[in-house]
Amino acid sequence: MNARCYPASLQVNGGPLFENGVWSGFVAFDTPGLTPAQLEAVARYYYGLGYGFVCPTMVTASAEAYQSNLPVFRAARDYEWGQGILPPHLEGPFLAPECIGAHNPQLRCDPTVEFASKLIEWSGGFIGWVTMAAERPGAVEVIRYLTSRGIAVSLGHQNPTVEQIQEGIGAGATAFTHVLNAATRDKIGVKDLRMVAQFTDRRVFSMIIPDSIHVPEYAVKLMVDGKGPDKVIFVADESPLIGAPVPTTAELWGRTFEVRRDEAGRVRSFDLSGSCTSLIECMNLALSWGIAAEVVERAVTSNAAAFLAPALSRLGIDLSKAPTHSRGVERKNGAYVPVQ
């Protein structure tokens, strides 16, 4: 029998709601008015899949959404089920306009200490990490401001020069967000040092989605080899539409998305709105590609905890202890399955 593993998913955008076991809709964590009951329902869905910890992600949102939803994440820690809720990830609003992905471009803004301080105030200090573009005006100052307050910064949704990446790391950024996503991939050439930095710079973690949709097998294996097993974090970037029946059409972020199978039979949303592949499925894909189980587990446990360490230490959260709200996963017959 293999030891249990309690994966920490660092980029969960929302999740499904069920009524009498039937999918009844979804929750997007950036939509204003999140309730504790909705958060609990989504959290329990992920615990049922074997997740140990869930880091809610708010993509670029309105001031109303930040003010209404951030306190809910903090309040969840008062309950047993909420011990798996980690200080949230703010993916935006400090992103590059040309690398906005599925985010609302009207809500994007350049980084300022003034707005960053408001986010901290609205959350009651309960923020784990922020994704931002290294090259935007004010980025270096805001990176220093956030990290000085125990909030990790990851560089992503960006279009910087390699010099601007270096400046961001020098200011305190400690990761790259979902490498190869929301990037100017059509502009990447053989001499593009930005990709070299993300695949090799061992001063920072690199997060990558091993779902074979966002990132192919070759790139994931190259990342693991280039960064080393202690600097790679696997994320799933779970879409709020994960768990929806196939086919489903839904409105999200002011756009229409369709959940259906692609040519290879994989469930995904069109256009992409995050992944419809769970972190546990991503772990199993990585195993099938020949990545060692020890590396896979480290990429969703100790590496994730090390990146989040400033916030976890500040808030007294210890991910090394076996949780009571989740049974986790174990490896049986070459695959991770939820412990029953």
HELIX and SHEET records of a PDB file:
HELIX    1   1 PRO A   36  LEU A   49  1                                  14    
HELIX    2   2 ALA A   63  ALA A   76  1                                  14    
HELIX    3   3 TRP A   81  GLY A   84  5                                   4    
HELIX    4   4 PRO A   97  CYS A   99  5                                   3    
HELIX    5   5 PRO A  105  LEU A  107  5                                   3    
HELIX    6   6 VAL A  113  SER A  123  1                                  11    
HELIX    7   7 ALA A  139  SER A  148  1                                  10    
HELIX    8   8 VAL A  162  ALA A  171  1                                  10    
HELIX    9   9 ARG A  185  LYS A  187  5                                   3    
HELIX   10  10 LEU A  193  THR A  200  1                                   8    
HELIX   11  11 GLU A  217  LYS A  227  1                                  11    
HELIX   12  12 LEU A  279  SER A  288  1                                  10    
HELIX   13  13 ALA A  293  VAL A  300  1                                   8    
HELIX   14  14 SER A  302  LEU A  315  1                                  14    
SHEET    1   A 8 ALA A   8  VAL A  12  0                                        
SHEET    2   A 8 PHE A  53  VAL A  59  1                                        
SHEET    3   A 8 HIS A  89  GLU A  91  1                                        
SHEET    4   A 8 TRP A 129  MET A 132  1                                        
SHEET    5   A 8 ALA A 152  LEU A 155  1                                        
SHEET    6   A 8 ALA A 175  PHE A 176  1                                        
SHEET    7   A 8 PHE A 205  ILE A 208  1                                        
SHEET    8   A 8 VAL A 232  PHE A 234  1                                        
SHEET    1   B 2 GLY A  14  GLU A  19  0                                        
SHEET    2   B 2 VAL A  22  ALA A  28 -1                                        
SHEET    1   C 3 THR A 248  LEU A 252  0                                        
SHEET    2   C 3 ARG A 255  ARG A 261 -1                                        
SHEET    3   C 3 VAL A 267  PHE A 270 -1                                        
SHEET    1   D 2 VAL A 329  LYS A 332  0                                        
SHEET    2   D 2 ALA A 335  PRO A 338 -1                                        
END                                                                             
